Amino acid sequence: MVTKNQKKLIRSLKQKKNRKTYNYFVAEGVKVINEFIDASLQLKHLFVLQEHLELFKKADNSVIEVISNNDLSQLSFLTTPQKAIAVFKIPNSLPLQNINSGIQLVLDGVSDPGNLGTIIRLCDWYGIKNLICSENTVDCFNPKVVQATMGSLTRVNINYVNLTPYLKETKLPVLGTFMEGENVYKTTLPNKGILVMGNEANGISSEIELLVSKKISIPRFGDLQKTESLNVATATAILLSEFKRND
């Protein structure tokens, strides 16, 4: 049985200010929840349908509540609830690791939760250890972001920083994506550097553009050349693939 206070807590965690206040976030689905359990994140509540209880063998029994489909539907942020929903304590970010080696990814004002979730999965796939986000980038513990990462959130170190001083202090080359940039397929990319991806609608901000040492672009190959831009997550996938090509 889910109490009114438990329902109130979960629903409140949809908002960033409440996640900061309570220091908790919501995860849904067997795979995602078990990824966080395996990563030893502190589990506060686990609400699960009776028939799927055996799928959470590593969870502490003292925080497990068996609930009905109706209760799960009321708690879930998803259109189609995913068998279970859990509340975890938000972990502390680790200090940035090996910041003068490899490729770092920087996000300047990415606002769509689905895009951020996909980018986190891309970092996991391509072995990008550090994801640095501007303070106005969407929160990585937003329920939609958590869902889109499919567990990769446990394996990527994410820090939210003021990008201007961070980029001013780095000794690495700073590459940014611009429509007028150099064709990435004809450019020699560095083995070490920072790749900046901008906001979905406005691209890289003018303040951060001043700190970019090399502008690159993904060329359009279509005959009509009418597509204005690529989705930021799609562009990130293409560029990370190019950076990793000669690793």
Secondary structure, 3 states (H helix, E strand, C coil): CCCHHHHHHHHHCCCHHHHHHHCEEEEECHHHHHHHHHCCCCEEEEEEEHHHHHHCCCCCHHHEEEECHHHHHHHCCCCCCCCEEEEEECCCCCCCCCCCCCEEEEEECCCCHHHHHHHHHHHHHHCCCEEEEECCCCCCCCHHHHHHHCCHHHCCEEEEECHHHHHHHCCCCEEEEEEEEEEHHHCCCCCCEEEEEEECCCECCHHHHCCCCEEEECCCCCCCCCCCCCCHHHHHHHHHHHHHCCC
